[in-house]
Amino acid sequence: FPSHDRRKKVDAESKTNPHGPSKQLMTFAQKMGPLMEKAFKNENDANILVKELTDCAMDESVANSARALCVTNTERLSKVHPQMEKAAMDLRSQVSPEVQKILETNDRIIKKE
């Protein structure tokens, strides 16, 4: 799982360039990709990853964009492993309003596509 240091770099970059694309967020997402692939295939791996994603999403020292990505990935896993659906819904409702706003914006963009 991307390190806490990597998640904090996303935060630092988003503060210096809040409207531009975040290279750190892209790196964070790329490191998470193989873990997600593994978790899609194996429920035990998914359970472990969901715990990490939950920690990431709830960590207020992590950039909101990274936290939103962690929630989104939890929701993606819940579509493959339906027993995780409640945890994904609970996580979305428990994150900060700022993270929820990012998630809602992403939801609107995805529905338009």
MIDOSE-1310 file (N, C-alpha, C; in nm, 2 decimals, decimal comma, always signed):
residues 113
fpsh	+0,09/-0,12/+0,00/+0,00/+0,00/+0,00/+0,09/+0,12/+0,00; +0,05/+0,23/-0,08/+0,13/+0,35/-0,08/+0,16/+0,40/+0,06; +0,28/+0,44/+0,09/+0,32/+0,48/+0,23/+0,25/+0,60/+0,27; +0,25/+0,62/+0,40/+0,19/+0,74/+0,46/+0,27/+0,86/+0,41
drrk	+0,40/+0,85/+0,39/+0,48/+0,96/+0,33/+0,43/+0,99/+0,19; +0,40/+0,89/+0,11/+0,35/+0,92/-0,02/+0,22/+0,99/-0,02; +0,13/+0,95/+0,07/+0,00/+1,02/+0,09/+0,02/+1,17/+0,13; +0,12/+1,19/+0,22/+0,15/+1,33/+0,26/+0,21/+1,41/+0,15
kvda	+0,28/+1,35/+0,06/+0,34/+1,42/-0,06/+0,22/+1,47/-0,15; +0,12/+1,39/-0,16/+0,00/+1,43/-0,24/-0,06/+1,55/-0,18; -0,06/+1,56/-0,04/-0,12/+1,67/+0,03/-0,03/+1,79/+0,00; +0,10/+1,78/+0,02/+0,19/+1,90/+0,00/+0,17/+1,95/-0,14
eskt	+0,17/+1,86/-0,24/+0,16/+1,91/-0,38/+0,02/+1,97/-0,41; -0,08/+1,92/-0,35/-0,21/+1,98/-0,37/-0,22/+2,12/-0,31; -0,15/+2,15/-0,21/-0,15/+2,28/-0,14/-0,07/+2,38/-0,23; +0,04/+2,34/-0,30/+0,11/+2,43/-0,38/+0,05/+2,45/-0,51
nphg	-0,02/+2,35/-0,56/-0,08/+2,36/-0,69/-0,23/+2,30/-0,69; -0,32/+2,37/-0,62/-0,45/+2,31/-0,60/-0,54/+2,29/-0,72; -0,51/+2,36/-0,83/-0,59/+2,34/-0,95/-0,53/+2,26/-1,06; -0,41/+2,22/-1,05/-0,34/+2,15/-1,15/-0,34/+2,00/-1,12
pskq	-0,31/+1,92/-1,22/-0,30/+1,78/-1,20/-0,19/+1,74/-1,11; -0,22/+1,65/-1,02/-0,12/+1,61/-0,92/-0,04/+1,49/-0,96; +0,09/+1,51/-0,98/+0,18/+1,40/-1,02/+0,19/+1,30/-0,90; +0,19/+1,35/-0,78/+0,19/+1,27/-0,66/+0,07/+1,18/-0,65
lmtf	-0,05/+1,24/-0,68/-0,17/+1,16/-0,68/-0,17/+1,05/-0,78; -0,12/+1,08/-0,90/-0,10/+0,98/-1,01/-0,01/+0,87/-0,96; +0,10/+0,90/-0,90/+0,20/+0,80/-0,85/+0,13/+0,72/-0,74; +0,06/+0,78/-0,65/-0,02/+0,71/-0,55/-0,11/+0,61/-0,61
aqkm	-0,19/+0,65/-0,71/-0,29/+0,57/-0,78/-0,22/+0,45/-0,85; -0,11/+0,48/-0,92/-0,03/+0,37/-0,99/+0,02/+0,27/-0,89; +0,06/+0,31/-0,78/+0,11/+0,21/-0,68/+0,00/+0,13/-0,62; -0,12/+0,18/-0,62/-0,24/+0,11/-0,57/-0,29/+0,01/-0,67
gplm	-0,27/+0,04/-0,80/-0,33/-0,04/-0,91/-0,30/-0,19/-0,89; -0,18/-0,24/-0,88/-0,15/-0,38/-0,86/-0,22/-0,44/-0,74; -0,23/-0,36/-0,63/-0,29/-0,41/-0,51/-0,44/-0,43/-0,53; -0,50/-0,34/-0,61/-0,64/-0,35/-0,64/-0,67/-0,47/-0,73
ekaf	-0,58/-0,50/-0,83/-0,60/-0,61/-0,91/-0,59/-0,74/-0,83; -0,50/-0,75/-0,74/-0,49/-0,87/-0,65/-0,61/-0,88/-0,57; -0,66/-0,77/-0,51/-0,78/-0,77/-0,43/-0,91/-0,81/-0,50; -0,92/-0,77/-0,63/-1,03/-0,81/-0,71/-1,04/-0,96/-0,72
knen	-0,93/-1,02/-0,73/-0,92/-1,17/-0,75/-0,93/-1,25/-0,62; -0,90/-1,19/-0,51/-0,89/-1,27/-0,39/-0,96/-1,20/-0,27; -1,06/-1,26/-0,21/-1,13/-1,19/-0,10/-1,04/-1,16/+0,02; -0,95/-1,25/+0,05/-0,86/-1,22/+0,17/-0,78/-1,10/+0,14
dani	-0,72/-1,09/+0,02/-0,64/-0,97/-0,01/-0,73/-0,85/-0,01; -0,86/-0,86/-0,05/-0,95/-0,75/-0,05/-0,98/-0,70/+0,09; -1,00/-0,80/+0,18/-1,02/-0,76/+0,32/-0,90/-0,68/+0,38; -0,78/-0,73/+0,35/-0,66/-0,66/+0,40/-0,65/-0,52/+0,34
lvke	-0,68/-0,51/+0,21/-0,67/-0,38/+0,14/-0,77/-0,28/+0,19; -0,90/-0,33/+0,21/-1,00/-0,25/+0,26/-0,97/-0,18/+0,39; -0,90/-0,26/+0,48/-0,86/-0,20/+0,61/-0,76/-0,09/+0,58; -0,66/-0,11/+0,49/-0,57/+0,00/+0,46/-0,64/+0,12/+0,39
ltdc	-0,73/+0,09/+0,30/-0,80/+0,20/+0,24/-0,89/+0,28/+0,34; -0,94/+0,21/+0,43/-1,02/+0,28/+0,54/-0,93/+0,37/+0,62; -0,82/+0,32/+0,66/-0,72/+0,40/+0,74/-0,68/+0,52/+0,66; -0,66/+0,50/+0,53/-0,62/+0,62/+0,44/-0,73/+0,72/+0,43
amde	-0,86/+0,67/+0,41/-0,97/+0,76/+0,40/-1,00/+0,84/+0,52; -0,97/+0,78/+0,64/-1,00/+0,85/+0,76/-0,89/+0,93/+0,82; -0,77/+0,92/+0,76/-0,65/+0,99/+0,81/-0,66/+1,14/+0,76; -0,68/+1,23/+0,86/-0,70/+1,37/+0,82/-0,57/+1,44/+0,78
svan	-0,45/+1,37/+0,80/-0,33/+1,42/+0,76/-0,30/+1,39/+0,61; -0,38/+1,32/+0,55/-0,37/+1,28/+0,41/-0,45/+1,37/+0,32; -0,40/+1,40/+0,20/-0,47/+1,49/+0,11/-0,61/+1,44/+0,08; -0,70/+1,53/+0,07/-0,84/+1,49/+0,05/-0,86/+1,42/-0,08
sara	-0,78/+1,45/-0,18/-0,79/+1,38/-0,31/-0,75/+1,23/-0,30; -0,65/+1,21/-0,22/-0,60/+1,07/-0,19/-0,71/+1,00/-0,11; -0,76/+1,07/-0,01/-0,86/+1,01/+0,07/-0,99/+0,97/-0,01; -1,03/+1,05/-0,10/-1,14/+1,02/-0,19/-1,11/+0,90/-0,28
lcvt	-0,98/+0,89/-0,32/-0,95/+0,78/-0,40/-0,96/+0,65/-0,32; -0,92/+0,66/-0,20/-0,93/+0,54/-0,11/-1,07/+0,49/-0,09; -1,16/+0,59/-0,07/-1,31/+0,56/-0,06/-1,36/+0,50/-0,19; -1,32/+0,56/-0,30/-1,36/+0,51/-0,43/-1,32/+0,36/-0,46
nter	-1,19/+0,34/-0,42/-1,14/+0,20/-0,44/-1,21/+0,10/-0,35; -1,25/+0,14/-0,23/-1,33/+0,06/-0,14/-1,46/+0,02/-0,21; -1,52/+0,12/-0,27/-1,65/+0,10/-0,34/-1,63/+0,01/-0,46; -1,52/+0,03/-0,53/-1,50/-0,06/-0,64/-1,48/-0,21/-0,60
lskv	-1,41/-0,23/-0,49/-1,39/-0,36/-0,44/-1,53/-0,42/-0,39; -1,62/-0,34/-0,34/-1,74/-0,39/-0,29/-1,83/-0,44/-0,40; -1,81/-0,39/-0,53/-1,89/-0,44/-0,64/-1,85/-0,58/-0,68; -1,72/-0,61/-0,65/-1,67/-0,75/-0,68/-1,69/-0,84/-0,56
hpqm	-1,68/-0,79/-0,44/-1,70/-0,86/-0,32/-1,82/-0,80/-0,24; -1,94/-0,84/-0,28/-2,06/-0,77/-0,22/-2,07/-0,77/-0,07; -2,00/-0,86/+0,00/-2,01/-0,86/+0,15/-1,94/-0,73/+0,20; -1,87/-0,66/+0,12/-1,80/-0,54/+0,16/-1,88/-0,41/+0,14
ekaa	-2,00/-0,43/+0,08/-2,08/-0,31/+0,04/-2,12/-0,22/+0,16; -2,15/-0,28/+0,28/-2,19/-0,20/+0,39/-2,07/-0,12/+0,44; -1,95/-0,19/+0,44/-1,83/-0,12/+0,49/-1,80/+0,00/+0,40; -1,82/-0,02/+0,26/-1,80/+0,09/+0,17/-1,89/+0,20/+0,19
mdlr	-2,02/+0,17/+0,21/-2,12/+0,27/+0,23/-2,10/+0,35/+0,36; -2,06/+0,27/+0,47/-2,03/+0,34/+0,60/-1,91/+0,43/+0,58; -1,81/+0,39/+0,51/-1,69/+0,47/+0,50/-1,72/+0,60/+0,43; -1,80/+0,59/+0,32/-1,84/+0,72/+0,25/-1,91/+0,81/+0,34
sqvs	-1,99/+0,76/+0,43/-2,07/+0,85/+0,52/-1,99/+0,91/+0,63; -1,87/+0,84/+0,66/-1,79/+0,88/+0,78/-1,68/+0,98/+0,74; -1,64/+0,99/+0,61/-1,53/+1,08/+0,58/-1,58/+1,23/+0,59; -1,48/+1,32/+0,59/-1,51/+1,46/+0,61/-1,59/+1,51/+0,50
pevq	-1,66/+1,62/+0,52/-1,74/+1,69/+0,42/-1,66/+1,72/+0,29; -1,53/+1,76/+0,31/-1,45/+1,79/+0,20/-1,43/+1,67/+0,11; -1,40/+1,56/+0,17/-1,39/+1,44/+0,09/-1,52/+1,39/+0,03; -1,63/+1,41/+0,10/-1,76/+1,38/+0,04/-1,79/+1,46/-0,08
kile	-1,75/+1,59/-0,07/-1,77/+1,68/-0,19/-1,70/+1,63/-0,31; -1,57/+1,59/-0,29/-1,49/+1,53/-0,40/-1,56/+1,41/-0,46; -1,61/+1,32/-0,37/-1,68/+1,20/-0,42/-1,81/+1,23/-0,49; -1,88/+1,33/-0,45/-2,01/+1,37/-0,51/-1,98/+1,43/-0,65
tndr	-1,87/+1,51/-0,66/-1,83/+1,57/-0,79/-1,79/+1,46/-0,88; -1,71/+1,36/-0,84/-1,67/+1,25/-0,92/-1,79/+1,17/-0,97; -1,89/+1,15/-0,88/-2,01/+1,07/-0,91/-2,08/+1,14/-1,03; -2,10/+1,28/-1,02/-2,17/+1,35/-1,12/-2,09/+1,34/-1,26
iikk	-1,96/+1,35/-1,25/-1,88/+1,34/-1,37/-1,90/+1,20/-1,44; -1,89/+1,10/-1,36/-1,90/+0,96/-1,41/-2,04/+0,94/-1,47; -2,14/+0,99/-1,41/-2,28/+0,97/-1,46/-2,30/+1,04/-1,60; -2,22/+1,15/-1,62/-2,24/+1,22/-1,75/-2,17/+1,15/-1,86
e	-2,07/+1,07/-1,83/-1,99/+0,99/-1,93/-2,07/+0,88/-1,99
